[in-house]
Amino acid sequence: MFHRHARAACVGAATVGALVLTALQGAASAAPGGPASGTGAAAAPPAAARSAADTLAVDSVRPEVLAAMERDLGLTRAEARQRLANEAAAGATAALLRQRLAGAYAGAWVEGDASSVLTVATTRAADAAAVRASGARAAVVGHSLAELDGTKAALDRAARDARPSGVPVWYVDVKSNSVVVGAADPGEARSLITRLGRDDRARVRVVPTDEQPRPLYDIRGGDAYYMGGSGRCSVGFSVTRGTQQGFATAGHCGRAGTTTSGYNQVAQGSFHASTFPGRDTAWVATNSNWTATPYVKGAGGANVQVAGSVQQPVGASICRSGSTTGWHCGTIQQHNTSVTYPEGTISGVTRTSVCAEPGDSGGSYISGSQAQGVTSGGSGNCRSGGTTYHQPINPLLQAYGLTLTTSTGPGDPEDPEDPGPGEPGGTWSAGTVYAAGAQVTHGGATYRCLQGHQAQAGWEPPNVPALWQRV
């Protein structure tokens, strides 16, 4: 969030994903030969290792976030707190199982009012016992996640040639083990699918939709930030690149070079880079009057801290704050979604049940204290409900070489006695965006990334078994 010489009109709020916490946390901390793989006893994590809930700073979630979850998800305060803790543990467990199941992994999701049930899908029946040993439910399915992602990529390529105006959205749906095509025009959907190979066609499911997604910018007056003296969007997350401060936002809000002014109409900066369509990413480099802070604007103007960028699983709770509609919450429905706006198709976004309206574009999506993405577009509104899409934050940071401003960012560890990003040696580095499966060395050992995130001091691999597995 930004303010002139303080903080400004940022946006976002949150939550995270699934299962019985004690069972999940044990699985998340297990070594490669632990009980989830059925090959031996779990190795205890280092004494300094944090639980998944501690890593994601669940205890620091603001009351305003919990209140929004109560209102929009129908929870009690205690259920909201438990849901956040369960989701943090579930995300870690699902990530560990993804590495263990390798090519047979077919996705994971959380369910229940308190995200108390984690389901992990696999294409191998023999894996079911190991999944259950981790505390999760097992689903044996016909297609791996890699196969579904491949079919989704083939649809993306076909859509670039066909430009199907009657097919507004398609996505990988791990719950149904298929690639879902939302069709406003069934004939056009069938025509698009015929462009696929036989194996890909077998993985596609067509469903009717009345969605009419559009980017959520606005030309009306208001707060947040203004582009070129006319349109209005919302700040996403504070970022830095070297000594340059700025913020992440949506690409459709402005092109490189477009000037911006803040919520108070004071000169703010300009778009340094922007991509739209294809992706919906951008960042604004601000002038010296604006200072990056590790917050998003909460209900009533309260500050909600950003502690990291660990992506949460399907079914997890998530909240959004924008300059038009403020705080609203819902759940993550699908990752790896493509959506067609009048201006073109956007790929790689996340589909949610959170509502939004024009002017909310660019604003923050946050789960608990973990940044998830910036608002892209959607359909519906916050009076009758809707569906929205956000551009995940980690690919945006990586593409533009940005560092997310967090409450314990690189060079600012929680514990002053923790080693800095360069100690005790290895390839791990604070500020680097790591995808699930990436390998690094640290302190003479090799680690595999379990959940995508941007590394920060205090999150060294031995300290956070929810994010890293020693190999």
Stockholm file with secondary structure:
# STOCKHOLM 1.0

chainA/1-471         MFHRHARAACVGAATVGALVLTALQGAASAAPGGPASGTGAAAAPPAAARSAADTLAVDSVRPEVLAAMERDLGLTRAEARQRLANEAAAGATAALLRQRLAGAYAGAWVEGDASSVLTVATTRAADAAAVRASGARAAVVGHSLAELDGTKAALDRAARDARPSGVPVWYVDVKSNSVVVGAADPGEARSLITRLGRDDRARVRVVPTDEQPRPLYDIRGGDAYYMGGSGRCSVGFSVTRGTQQGFATAGHCGRAGTTTSGYNQVAQGSFHASTFPGRDTAWVATNSNWTATPYVKGAGGANVQVAGSVQQPVGASICRSGSTTGWHCGTIQQHNTSVTYPEGTISGVTRTSVCAEPGDSGGSYISGSQAQGVTSGGSGNCRSGGTTYHQPINPLLQAYGLTLTTSTGPGDPEDPEDPGPGEPGGTWSAGTVYAAGAQVTHGGATYRCLQGHQAQAGWEPPNVPALWQRV
#=GR chainA/1-471 SS CEEETSCCCCCCBCCCCCSCHHHHHHHHHCCTTSTTTTSSCCCCCCTTCCCHHHHTTGGGCCHHHHHHHHHHHCCCHHHHHHHHHHHHHHHHHHHHHHHHHGGGEEEEEEESTTCCEEEEEESCGGGHHHHHHTTCEEEECSSCHHHHHHHHHHHHHHHHHHCCTTCCEEEEETTTTEEEEEESSHHHHHHHHTTSCHHHHHTEEEEECCCCCEECCBCSCCSSEEETTTEEECCCEEEEETTEEEEEECGGGCCTTCEEECTTSCEEEEEEEEECSBSCEEEEEECTTEEECSEEECGGGCEEECCBCCCCCBTCEEEEEETTTEEEEEEEEEEEEEEEETTEEEEEEEEESCCCCTTCTTCEEEETTEEEEEEEEEEEETTTEEEEEEEEHHHHHHHHTCEECCTTCTTCCSSTTSCCTTSSCSSCCTTCEECTTCEEEETTEEEEECSCEECCTTCCGGGCTTTEEEC
#=GC SS_cons         CEEETSCCCCCCBCCCCCSCHHHHHHHHHCCTTSTTTTSSCCCCCCTTCCCHHHHTTGGGCCHHHHHHHHHHHCCCHHHHHHHHHHHHHHHHHHHHHHHHHGGGEEEEEEESTTCCEEEEEESCGGGHHHHHHTTCEEEECSSCHHHHHHHHHHHHHHHHHHCCTTCCEEEEETTTTEEEEEESSHHHHHHHHTTSCHHHHHTEEEEECCCCCEECCBCSCCSSEEETTTEEECCCEEEEETTEEEEEECGGGCCTTCEEECTTSCEEEEEEEEECSBSCEEEEEECTTEEECSEEECGGGCEEECCBCCCCCBTCEEEEEETTTEEEEEEEEEEEEEEEETTEEEEEEEEESCCCCTTCTTCEEEETTEEEEEEEEEEEETTTEEEEEEEEHHHHHHHHTCEECCTTCTTCCSSTTSCCTTSSCSSCCTTCEECTTCEEEETTEEEEECSCEECCTTCCGGGCTTTEEEC
//
